[in-house]
Amino acid sequence: MIDEAPGTTMLRQEVHAKYGGRRQGGISPSAQTANVFAITAPTGARYGYIYDGPGDDGYFHYTGEGQVGDQQMIQGNRAIRDHEAEGRDLHLFEAHGTELLNLGRFRYHDHYSGDAPEVGSDDQRKVIVFRLEEIEGEVPSVRRRVDRLGEPGVKELPVEQQLTERIVIEGGRAPREAERREQKLVERLVAHLESQDHDICRLQIRPDGEPAPLFCDVYDKTTGTLYEAKGSVARSAIRMAIGQLADYQRMITPRPARAVLLPEAPRPDLAALLHDQGISITVPDGTGFSATMPPVSAAA
């Protein structure tokens, strides 16, 4: 237990001077008192901690510690999971600079896995997200970011809405050059299709049980074609497009045709790889776009 009531603000150094615990990091088990302190921050979404906050399910979701590599159930993460078995109280604070707002006392309910970027890298890794049950507290009512994106399932979005999985997970990071090239390709394709009176949208796809949604680049409702854009014809980009289209397609009914939108025709072996997967290739030409279709046996 701690003496301060929920809603009280303290300096972090005061919390640790009085109750012990690590003075840095998000999870701070104390060796001096029977407490574990978990510290969240409104700025966490900028660094991929999009899962944190009060959830629509009635629990407070809190991302574990570990900034590089897949998070493991060790150290502070284990301290949250096992706090009741070890006879410790779990207290949640919200950081505002050096000040901590006491959100109250919680207990571990369960946990699940999500994706987040490594610090200082574009690489994605697994993070542990705890669901914490409030015992007594004053939790802000602001919905967490992923809950504001909607329920599991498939939802149409306007093509102007440029959300991507990377934007959702990594917050306000500037787009990479490859992403800028992809967006220009998408804008040109959309203009071309709409000039032919095609009904175009994007799809937000949230698989059941997944904490964050997926976003396709273009869905042509008129032809039932799902497009994935890549700003490069390198093998790694082609492989990624195949995987993304396979991931999206399984969630869409009726099952869509698949196409990769590329800045130029790929090498013959990569074209054969796409066609072997039943995926057509769309590239800009002098007047618009041209498509190379897979053999009927591959597309079936």
Summary of the structure (lengths in Angstrom):
residues: 300
radius of gyration: 23.4
end to end distance: 63.7
largest distance: 72.8
contacts: 920
relative contact order: 0.11
helix: 26%
strand: 32%
